[in-house]
C-alpha cells in the first residue's frame, strides 16, 4: 500500500572537482603525466606547453553537469576567463635547470625474448614439420623461469582440439627431451629436481663431487630441501666434508634458468620518484619531481571566441548561443583541471614536508634505527588534512633520498615501548632483528626463542610469536632452513 510521509536526511556528496582531486592525488608522477596528456587531448579548451612526449593512458573522468538555459543569462562572468591568460603561467614558470646541466638518460636495451631464443635454437635441430610444430607448442607452455608447468596429458588434449594434431604422451616426452638439450641448461624442466639434474648431466667433465651431488638430488632430494643433513650423512654413508662439497656444487646451479637468458630483453621497470630529498650542507631540501610535467593554461583560441561573444552577444543566433555554451562547459572543465593539479602539487608538498621534518634524523643519516614511530594520523594532524588524504598521498609514491629510493608508505610504522619507557618504531626492531640473524653462526642458527631473548636483553620486550611475524615480514626463513654446514 502506498503512503506519503515526510523524512529528513543528512547527505554528504562530493562535487566533481573533489572527485577529480582525489583521483589525481592517488596516482604517481608517471601516471599524472599520462593523465594530463589525456585531458589535453580530450578537452580542446586546455593547452599545454610543448615537450610532452609520453604515451597517454586512459582514466575515467567525471562528466561535467550539463547546464541548461539561455546564453544571454549572465550565469558566469566573461572576465573570469579572459583574465586567466593575460599573464600566461609559462611566463611565471621558473626553470631551475640550465643548458649546461648534464642531462642523464637511461638507454633501453632491445633484443629477442626468451621464447624467441628457444625457437631460434629449435630451428637448428633436425625435426620434421609436424615435430617442429609440436615442439613450438611445448615451448609456448614454458614459463619465464624456464619451467614447463603444464602436464603432457593436458597438452595432448590441447593439440588435438585446438590444432588438430593427434599425438600421445610418448611423442611429447621425446620432443621435450629435445627441448631440454637447448640452452640454458635446465630449461623445460617440470620441477626443481629435474631442473638441477639436467644441469648436472650437461657438465662436460664429471668428478666425484658432481656424482655425489647427482646422487643427493636423485635419492635424498626431500632431505636436501628440508636441510636434514644428518639423515643424508647417515643414509649416504659419507663424511661432512664430502656433503659440504656436494651441496656447494648444487648451490652453483641455477634454479631459474630462464632468468639467465636474455635478461636485457625483458621489460624494464624503472621507479621514477615523486619527491627528491637532498642534503645541502646538513640541511634537507625537498623538491617535487615535476620535470616532465607540462604547464597548463586555457587555450588562446577559445579565449578569443569568448571575447567575440562578449562583444556581440546581443546579435547571436541560437546555434551560436549553443556553441558558446559548449565553450563555457569546456573552459569550466579546463579551469577545474588546472586548479586540481595545483591543489595536488600543494597537498603533496606539504604532506611530504611534514614527513621529512618528522623523520629528519633518518633522512640526514639514513640509519633505520633513527626512524620514529609514525602513523597516518600523526601527519594528518600536522598538515590539517584528513587521514584518507594522507593515505592517498602515501600510496604508490616514491621518494628519492641520498641513501636510495623508497616507497613512501614504508616510513609509516607502529610504535613500541622499550623497558626503559622509550618509544621506538617497529622498523627499528626489524632492523636489529635482521642484523642479528645476519651475524649468527650459520651452523647453529638462532631460533625464534633465542632471538626473542636476545631482543629482551637489549630492552625490546617482545614475544616469540611477534619475532616470528617480523621475521616472516622480512622474508627470512626459520632457523632450520638457514642452517649451513
N, C-alpha and C positions, 0 to 999 in steps of 0.2 A: 504494500500500500504506500503510495506516495504522500509525503507530507513536506511542509515548509518549516524551516526554523532558522534562527539567527545564530551565527557562530563566529567567534573571534579567533584569529590565528596570527601568530607572530612568525613571519618567514624571513629568512636572510638569503638574498640572491646575489650572485656575483655578476658584475657588469662585464660586457665583452672585453673592456680594457683590462680588468683584473684577471680574467681568464687568460688573456694573451700574456700578461706579465708573468703569471705563474708558469706558463709553458716555457717562456723564454728563460726563466730563472734556472730550471732544472736541466737544461741542455748545456753541454760543454762548448768550448770555443769553436771547435771544428764544425759541430752541428749548427752553431749560431751563424757562421759564415755562409753555410749552405742555406739556412733558413732565410737570411737576408736576401740572398740572390733569388730565392724562390719568390719572395714577396715583391722584389723589384720587377720580376718577370710578369707577375700576376696583376700588379697594380701600376698602371701607366702614370699615375699621379706621383709616384715615388721615384726619385732619381738618386743614383749613387755615383760616387767618384770612380774614375777608371782604375783598373789594376786588379779587379777581382776576377779570378780565373778558375775558381773551384767549381766542381760539379754540384748541382742543386739536388737536394733530397727532399721529397715531399713530406709535408706535415700538415695536418688538418688545421685550418684557420677558421675561427668563428665568424659567421656571416654577419655583416652589418645590417641592422634592422632597417627595412625599407621605410622611408619617411614619405608619407603622402601629404599632399597639399599643393596649393598654387605656388608657383615660383615667385610671384610678386610678394608673397608674405615674407616679411623680414624675419625668418627663423634663425638666421645667422648673420654675422657682421662680415661683410666682404673684407674689411680691413684686417681681420684676423688672419686671412690667408695672404693678402697682398704684402703685409709687413713681414711675413715669415722669411721671405727670400731677399729683402732689401740688403741684408748683410749675410751672405751665404755662410754656412757652417765651415766650408773648406777654407775660407779666409781667416777664420779664427782658430784653425787647427794647428797645433804646434807639433811639428815633426822632430823628434829627438835624435834622429839619425841623420848623418851627413853623407855625401858621396864618397868620403874617404873611409867610411866604416866598412869593415870586412863583412861581406855577405856570404854566409855559410849555407850550403845546400847539401842535402843527402842524396847521393846517387842511388837510383833504383836499378837493381840487377834484374835481368830478364834471362830466361832460359827454358829448357824443356821441363815439364812436370815429371813427377815420379813415375806415373803410369806411362807417359810417353817414352821415357828412357827404357822402361821394361819392354815396351812394344818394339822399340828400335833393336834391342838385343834379340828379341824373339824373331825378328825378321831375318836374322843371320843364321838361324837354325834350319836344318833340313826337314821341313814339315810340309805336308800337302795342304791344299786349300781348306779342307774340312778340319784337319787337326789344328791348323793355324787359327781358324775362326773360333774353335772351342777354347784354345789356349788364350786368345784375346778376351774371351768372355770370363775366363778364370782370373786373368789379370785385372779385369774390371771389378772383381769382387774383393781384391786385396786392398786393405785399408792403408792409410798414410803411414802407419808404423811398419808396414811390411807383412802383416798377418792376414791369413785367409780365414775370416770369421764365419763364412757361410759353409754349411756342410755340403759334401759332394752329392749326397742324395737329393738335396733340395735343388742343386744346380742341374742335375739330370732332368728333373721335372721342368725347370725353367727353360732349358734348352729345347725340350720337346714342345712346350706350349707357346713360348714366345718366338722361337727361331725355327721351329720345325725340324730340329736335328735330333734324330734318335741316337742315344748314346747310353752308356752304362757307367757304373762307378769304377770298374776296372780301367776303362779307357781314360777317364778323368784322372785316376791315380797316376797313370803313365805320363800324361801330359803335365800334371802337377810336378812330377819328378823333373821334367824338362825345365819348368819354370824355376824350380828350386836350385838349378845349376846356374841361374843368371846372377849377376852382381846387383846389389851387395850380397855376400854370403848370409844365409838365414832367411832370405825373402821367400814368401809363400808358405811359411810355417803355419801350423794350425794352433800351436800353443807355445809357451815359453820353452818348454823342454825340447821340443823338436827344433825350435829356432837355434838354441845353443848347440845342440848336437850337429846340426847342419854346418855350423861354423867350424866346429872341431874337425868334422870329416873333410872339410875343404882345405885344411892345412897341408902344405906341400910335404913337410917333414914332421913326423910324429916321434916324440920321445916318451919316456916313461911317465912324465908328468901329464902329458896330453892324454895318454891312455888311461891313467888313473882318473883324470877329470871326466873323461867319457864314461868310465865305469860308474862314477858317483852320480852322474846325471841319469844314466840308464836304470840303475838299481836303487839308488838312495836319493832320488830327487825330492821326495816329500821331506825326508830328514834334513836335506840340504836347505830347502826353503824355510823350514822351521828352526834352522840353526841348532839342531840336535847333534852336535859334533861328537858327543860321547857315544851315541848309538852308531854313528858311521865308523868311528875308530874300532869299536867292538866287532861290528859285522864284517867290515872290510879287512880287519887284521892288519892295519897299517899304523905307522907312527904319526905323532902330531906334526912333525916337520913335513912329512910326505903329504898329509892332509892340507897343511897350510899352503904348500906349493901348488897343489891341485886347485884349491879354492882361489888362490891368486890368479891362476890361469883362467879359471871360469870368469872371474871378475873383469878380465880384459876383453871379454866378448861383449857384443852389442845387443842388449835385449830388445832394441827397436831399430832394426836395420834400415827401415825406410827413412828414418830421420837422418841417416848419414849420407843419403843420396840426394843431390840437388837441393841442398838447403837454400841456395840463393834463389831458386825458382818458386819458393813458397811465398805466400802473401806476407809482406812486411807490415807489421802493425807498430806504428810509432806513436808514442804518447806526446801530445802537444799540451804543455801546461797552461792552465788558465791564469795562474798567478806566478810572479817571479819575485823571489826574495833575495836580495844581495846584501852583503856585509861591507859597508863603506867605513873603514877605519873604526870598527867596533860599534857602528850604528847601523841598524837594519833599515833597508829601504824596500818598499813594496810597490810593485807596478802591476797593472793588468796587461795581460798578453793580448793586445788588440792590434798587432802589427799588420795583419792582413784584412782587418775589418774595414769595409768601406764607410765613407762619410755619407750620411743620408740627408736629403733635403727634398723640398717639394719641386716637382717638375716645372720649369720655367714656362713651358708651353701652356700648361693648364692654368698657371697664374695669369698669363696674358689673356686667356679666354675668359677668365673671371673679370678681368679689368674691362674687357669689351662688353661683357654682360652688365657690369655695374654702370657703364656709361650710357648704355642704350637699352635698359631693362623695360622701358615703357612700350617699346615697339617690337616686342618679342612675340613670335608665333608660339603655338602650343608645342610644336616639335622642338623649337629652340629652348622652351622652358623645360621640357623633359630632359634635353641634353644637359642643361645647366644643373638640374637636379642630380643627374648621373655624375657630373663632375664634382659636385659638392660631396656626394657619398664617397667617391674615391679619395678626395682630399681629406675627408674626415678619417678614413681608414689609414691614410698615409701619416697623418698627424698622430694618430693613436700609436702607430707602429714606431715612429721616431721617439715619441715620449716613452714608450715601453722599453726601448733599447737604452735610452738614457737612464731610466729608473733601474733597469737591470744592472748596468755598469756601476751605478752608485751603490746599490744594495750589495753587489759582490765585493766592492772595495771596502766598504765599512765593515762587512762581516769578516773578511779576511784580515783586515787591520786589527780587529778585536781578537781574532785567534792568534795573530802574530804577537800582539802585546801580552796576551795571556800566557803564551809559551815562549816568551822572549829568551829565556836562558837556553832553551833547547835549540832555537834557531841560531843562536850565537855560536854554539859549540857542536851541535849535532849529537850530543850524548843523550841516549834514550832514557837514562836514569834520571834526567832532569825534566822529563815530561810531567807536567802537573795533571792531576785528575781533572777531566773536562767533559761535561755533557752539553747537549744542545741547549738546555735551559740556561746554563751559565752565559753563553754567548748571546742568547736571546734577550736576557736582562740587560746586558751591556749596550746593545745596539737598539733596544726598544722595538724589537720585531717579534713576530710570532714564532713559536718553535717550528712550525711546519715550514716557514720561510727559510729558517736556518738549515733545516733538513734538505730542502731543495737546493740550496747553495752548496752544501757539503756533498751532495750526491753526484758521483761521477765527475768530480772536479779534481784537478791535479795542481800541485804547487811545486815549483822548481826552487830548490834551495842549494846552497854551496855544497851540500852533502848528498844530493841526489834529488830525484823527482818522486813525490809521494802522493798517494790518494788522500784527499783532504779529510775524509771521514776516519782515516786511520789514526788521526790525532785525538779523536774522542775516545775516552776510556772511563771506566768506573773508578771509584776511589776505594781505598782500603786503609785501615788504620793499623799502624805498627804497634808493637807492645809499648814503645816509648810515647805513644799518643800522636805521633806524626802521621799525617795523611799523605799517602803515596798513590800513584797511578798503578793500575794493573799492568800497564805496559812495562813499567819498571820491574815488576816481579817476573814477567815473562822474559825480559832481557837477562835478568840474573839466572833464571832457570835455564835458559838456552846456553849461557856461558858456562854454567856448572856442568851441563851434560857434555859440552864440547871438550871440557878439561878432564873428564872422567877417564878412568882406566878401562879401555875398551874390552880387555879380557875379563873384567869384572864390572860390568856397567851397573849404575845405581838404579835401584828400584824406586817406585813412587814413594814408598815409605821412607827410604833413605833420603830422597830429595825433600820430602816434607820436613824431616828432622833437621836437615841442613839449613833450610829456609827459616825454620823456627829459631835456630841458633843465631841467625843473622837478624832476628827481630820480626820476621814475617810469619805470623801465626796463621797458617792456612792448613786446611785438612788435606788428606791424601787424595780424596776424590777431586778436590779443586786443582791439585797438582796434575792429576791425570787429564782434567779438562784443558788446562793451559797447555800441556804437552801435546794433546791432540790438535789444538788450535795452531800450534807451531809446526804441525806435521812431523813430529818426532815419534818414532815407533817405541814400543815398550822395551824394557831392558833386555829381554831375551833376544829380540831381533837386532839389537845394537851390539851384540857380542861379537868379538873378533878373536881369532887365535893369536 
